[in-house]
Amino acid sequence: MFAEPVLKEIGARHGKTSGQIALRYLIQNGIAVIPKSVHRERMAENLAVLDFALTPSELSAISRLNGNSSLFGWY
């Protein structure tokens, strides 16, 4: 699986995976997420996104990944 370098770098700063950084980004932006997994390890990873916060500069760097556009019309 390809991981965006920005997500990998920010993840490394927090000791988290790229997926955890992406989930945390969505949560901090008020977007409800329902991660799905049948693997215990992945379930634990999904729950471990509530013990840190992304900085404003990290949030900004992630938002620029898609040209500051969103798939959500309201976001």
C-alpha positions as CSV (number, residue, x, y, z in Angstrom):
1,M,0.0,0.0,0.0
2,F,1.3,3.4,-0.9
3,A,1.6,5.9,1.9
4,E,1.8,9.6,1.3
5,P,5.2,10.9,2.5
6,V,3.6,13.8,4.4
7,L,1.4,11.3,6.3
8,K,4.5,9.0,7.0
9,E,6.6,12.0,8.2
10,I,3.8,13.4,10.5
11,G,3.1,9.8,11.7
12,A,6.7,9.3,12.6
13,R,6.7,12.4,14.7
14,H,3.8,11.0,16.8
15,G,4.8,7.3,16.7
16,K,1.7,6.5,14.7
17,T,1.0,4.9,11.3
18,S,-0.1,6.8,8.2
19,G,-3.6,5.4,8.6
20,Q,-3.8,6.7,12.2
21,I,-2.7,10.1,11.1
22,A,-5.4,10.1,8.4
23,L,-8.0,9.1,10.9
24,R,-6.9,11.7,13.4
25,Y,-7.0,14.4,10.7
26,L,-10.6,13.5,9.9
27,I,-11.6,13.5,13.6
28,Q,-10.0,16.8,14.3
29,N,-11.9,18.3,11.4
30,G,-15.2,17.1,12.8
31,I,-15.7,14.4,10.2
32,A,-17.3,11.2,11.6
33,V,-15.3,8.1,10.7
34,I,-16.2,4.5,11.1
35,P,-13.0,2.5,10.5
36,K,-13.6,-1.2,9.7
37,S,-11.4,-4.1,10.4
38,V,-11.6,-7.8,11.4
39,H,-8.0,-7.8,12.7
40,R,-7.5,-7.1,16.4
41,E,-4.2,-5.3,15.8
42,R,-5.9,-2.9,13.4
43,M,-8.8,-2.4,15.7
44,A,-6.4,-1.4,18.5
45,E,-4.6,1.0,16.1
46,N,-7.9,2.6,15.2
47,L,-8.7,3.2,18.8
48,A,-5.2,4.7,19.4
49,V,-5.9,7.9,17.6
50,L,-7.4,9.7,20.6
51,D,-4.2,10.0,22.6
52,F,-2.6,12.7,20.5
53,A,-3.5,15.8,18.4
54,L,-2.1,17.1,15.1
55,T,-0.7,20.7,15.2
56,P,-2.2,23.4,13.0
57,S,0.8,23.2,10.7
58,E,0.3,19.4,10.4
59,L,-3.4,19.8,9.6
60,S,-2.5,22.4,7.0
61,A,0.1,20.2,5.4
62,I,-2.4,17.3,5.1
63,S,-5.2,19.5,3.7
64,R,-2.9,20.6,0.9
65,L,-2.3,17.0,-0.2
66,N,-5.5,17.2,-2.3
67,G,-5.1,20.7,-3.6
68,N,-7.2,22.1,-0.7
69,S,-10.3,20.4,-2.2
70,S,-12.5,17.9,-0.6
71,L,-14.7,15.0,-1.6
72,F,-17.2,16.4,0.8
73,G,-19.1,19.4,-0.5
74,W,-19.6,20.8,2.9
75,Y,-16.0,20.5,4.1
